[in-house]
């Protein structure tokens, strides 16, 4: 932007950081005075449980952001204007009240966010105020990467190859704003109340702190500093839930407390130097870009009114289990009562922490769809409600991958065996013992499949099946047969994906 506006508003959303924030840097470079605002959007908060770790994470991150902006501006009167209202009305009203010429924000391609931004843009235009938005959440977005035929990618491996061929130092460079920090405005006296406590927002504290999840930029930087020395081992450790293999930065990427460019820059440099672990982790960051561009270019995957639809329409013809029996199976899956220890331990993890290891996300998703015959959308919604790092694009993409309905998904006849997954990826049962302590005294194969244990083994471990731990609610081999019959209605041929099984950063 060449025009220097007299005054502008920087609207923070899912980009809760000062450093390398694209919209903030553009606002400061384009305006003589910049006001900063964050809105606790009541339209979003209304649908969340009152004890939601994500809201607490956001609130604490906004508090740190407020302090960082005041420090950057060099005055106690600086910082964030914090509102608790419907954003589509509150942002235009604030812009009018402040008498600004432009509002700056970063892109958000989720359907509800696009609708909100369209309403804000229209309201601002009526006041002769522009809304300027920028790419910040991903490295490449929308139609920046297209096939030779000019179409969006629907297969990951060629997308990754195109990503790696296109990326330059400029794409990964940080957006700086220190030279214009003096343009940060003092808050009008009526807006200096600061960040409201959780209770004023209608929420209560969770176990976020007890889990060791540190919000804000500082929390993200500390977490990455711990991960970076073990990045080279990522390819060897990422699939084992009892091993500290992942970066655990998902929640920070979701709410923008760390820059995707900074992470990709470090991983890309290490990969170019021959670090295979860094190359594998970079691929996971590229998967995130891939799913974001799928959502942007194929919005039907999110469906009208938020009801997801299959990327491959033929898969919407599948008849899933329903009725009372199906509801019972779904409840057992949600509550970790399936009788398969790895599945139940994974569900205990998400229910108690809001996190689930990515290998386990694949295992439990396959189990819900292909062992229990439950519509993948039911699992997608459950994850959306419980995952700290929930992102619509990645969550939808992951569930469609597991159910075989998505782009570049596993073929429908690939059905994870929960026992072989347990034996392979938790061979010593450390993860199972952590989340299912009632089985801790079992050993060997009895821990992975308690129903196969002898009466003596169960007695010695103090386990009574049906009392301390449930019998399996489904026979995997029989379920596999039913799944192949269920998927027989799909007319499109199954194609073995060119990429490896999904694993997140």
C-alpha positions, 0 to 999 in steps of 0.5 A, spaced: 500 500 500 502 506 497 497 511 501 499 513 508 492 513 511 491 518 517 488 512 522 487 505 521 485 499 526 489 493 526 484 487 528 487 481 531 483 474 530 487 468 529 494 471 529 495 473 537 502 475 536 506 482 535 512 479 531 512 477 524 504 479 523 503 481 516 497 485 517 500 489 523 506 490 519 502 493 513 497 497 518 503 500 521 507 502 514 500 504 511 497 509 517 500 515 521 496 512 527 494 505 528 489 502 533 489 495 535 483 491 537 481 484 539 474 482 539 471 476 544 466 474 539 459 472 542 457 469 536 463 464 536 463 463 544 455 462 544 456 455 542 462 453 546 462 449 553 463 453 559 469 450 561 473 450 554 481 450 554 481 454 548 477 460 550 482 460 556 488 459 552 486 465 547 484 470 553 491 469 556 494 470 549 490 476 548 493 478 555 500 477 553 499 481 546 496 487 550 502 487 554 507 486 548 503 492 544 504 497 550 511 495 551 512 496 543 508 503 543 512 505 549 506 507 553 502 504 558 496 508 554 497 503 548 495 496 547 489 493 545 482 495 545 478 489 547 471 488 546 466 482 548 461 483 542 458 480 536 464 482 531 461 483 525 457 489 528 462 491 533 468 492 528 464 497 524 462 501 530 469 501 533 472 504 526 466 509 526 467 511 533 475 512 532 474 515 525 479 511 522 480 510 514 482 503 514 481 496 518 487 491 517 486 484 518 489 477 516 485 472 512 481 467 515 478 462 510 473 458 514 466 459 511 463 462 517 469 467 518 468 469 510 461 470 511 463 475 517 468 478 514 463 480 508 458 483 513 464 487 516 467 489 509 460 491 507 458 495 513 465 499 513 464 500 505 458 504 507 462 509 512 467 509 506 472 505 510 476 499 507 477 492 509 484 490 507 486 483 509 493 479 508 496 472 508 499 470 514 496 463 517 499 459 511 505 460 507 501 459 500 494 459 500 488 459 495 490 459 488 497 460 489 499 453 487 496 450 481 497 444 477 499 445 470 492 445 468 491 451 472 487 447 477 487 446 485 491 440 487 487 435 490 493 430 491 498 431 496 505 429 493 505 433 487 502 439 491 508 438 496 513 438 490 510 444 487 510 448 494 518 446 495 519 448 488 516 455 489 518 457 496 523 462 496 527 466 502 522 471 501 516 467 502 519 465 509 521 472 511 519 475 517 514 481 516 517 487 521 514 493 524 519 495 529 521 502 525 514 504 525 512 502 532 511 509 534 505 509 530 501 505 535 496 509 538 494 510 545 487 507 547 481 512 548 480 512 556 473 509 555 477 503 552 482 502 557 479 497 561 484 491 559 482 484 558 476 481 562 477 475 566 474 469 564 468 469 568 466 476 565 466 472 558 462 467 561 467 461 562 471 458 567 478 456 568 480 449 566 486 444 567 490 448 562 496 450 566 496 444 570 497 441 563 503 445 562 500 449 556 503 456 556 499 461 552 502 467 548 508 468 544 513 467 549 509 460 551 510 458 543 517 460 543 519 456 549 516 450 546 519 451 539 526 452 543 525 445 546 523 442 540 528 444 535 534 440 538 530 434 537 527 436 530 532 431 527 529 425 530 522 427 528 521 422 523 523 416 527 519 418 533 513 422 531 508 415 531 509 413 538 505 416 543 509 415 549 515 418 546 516 426 546 516 426 538 511 431 536 512 439 536 506 440 540 505 447 537 498 445 534 495 450 538 500 455 537 499 455 530 491 455 530 491 461 534 497 464 531 501 465 537 507 463 533 509 465 525 508 459 520 513 462 516 518 462 522 517 455 523 517 453 515 524 457 515 527 453 520 525 447 518 526 448 510 534 451 512 535 444 516 532 440 510 536 443 505 542 441 509 540 434 509 536 433 516 531 428 514 527 429 520 526 436 519 524 435 512 519 430 515 516 435 519 516 440 514 512 436 510 507 436 516 507 443 515 506 443 508 500 438 509 497 444 513 497 448 507 494 443 503 488 442 507 487 450 507 487 450 500 483 444 499 478 448 504 479 455 500 478 451 493 473 446 494 468 449 500 463 444 499 467 439 504 465 444 509 458 444 506 452 449 507 451 451 514 457 447 517 454 440 515 461 437 512 460 433 505 465 428 502 470 431 497 468 425 493 461 426 492 460 418 491 462 417 498 455 421 501 451 415 498 454 410 504 449 408 509 452 409 516 449 405 522 444 409 526 438 408 531 439 406 538 445 401 537 449 406 533 448 411 539 450 406 544 457 405 540 458 412 539 457 414 546 462 408 548 467 411 543 467 418 545 467 415 553 473 410 551 469 404 553 470 400 546 474 395 549 480 396 545 485 399 550 489 403 545 483 406 542 480 408 549 487 411 552 487 415 546 479 418 547 481 418 555 487 423 552 483 428 548 477 428 554 482 429 559 487 434 556 484 436 549 490 433 545 491 427 541 497 424 538 496 424 531 497 417 530 492 416 535 487 420 531 488 416 525 487 410 529 480 412 533 478 415 526 478 409 522 475 405 528 469 410 528 468 409 521 470 402 519 469 398 525 463 401 528 460 404 522 459 411 524 458 417 520 465 420 520 462 427 521 460 425 528 467 424 529 469 430 526 464 434 530 467 431 537 474 433 535 471 440 533 468 440 540 474 437 544 481 439 540 485 445 543 488 445 536 482 444 532 482 447 525 476 446 520 481 445 514 485 440 518 480 436 522 475 436 516 481 433 511 484 428 517 477 425 518 475 425 510 482 421 509 481 416 515 474 415 512 476 415 505 472 420 502 477 426 502 482 428 497 488 423 497 485 419 502 487 412 504 483 407 500 476 404 503 479 397 503 485 400 508 482 399 515 487 400 521 487 394 525 487 397 533 491 391 535 496 391 530 497 399 531 497 398 539 503 393 538 507 397 533 506 404 536 505 402 543 509 396 544 511 396 551 504 399 553 506 405 556 501 410 553 496 405 555 498 404 562 498 412 563 491 413 561 488 406 563 491 405 570 486 400 571 490 395 566 497 397 568 498 391 572 497 387 565 503 385 561 505 383 554 499 382 549 494 381 555 495 389 555 493 390 548 487 385 548 485 384 555 479 379 552 485 374 550 488 374 557 487 368 561 483 368 568 490 367 572 493 373 568 486 377 569 486 375 576 493 377 578 492 384 575 486 385 579 482 386 572 475 383 572 472 384 564 465 388 564 467 391 571 474 394 571 474 394 563 469 393 558 469 387 553 470 389 546 464 392 543 465 389 536 469 384 533 474 387 528 474 382 523 467 381 522 467 389 522 472 389 517 467 385 512 461 389 514 465 395 512 467 392 505 460 391 504 458 398 506 463 401 501 461 397 495 456 402 494 462 407 492 462 407 484 469 411 484 475 406 484 480 406 490 486 409 488 492 408 493 495 415 495 502 417 493 503 420 500 504 416 506 500 416 512 498 422 515 502 425 521 501 432 524 506 437 527 
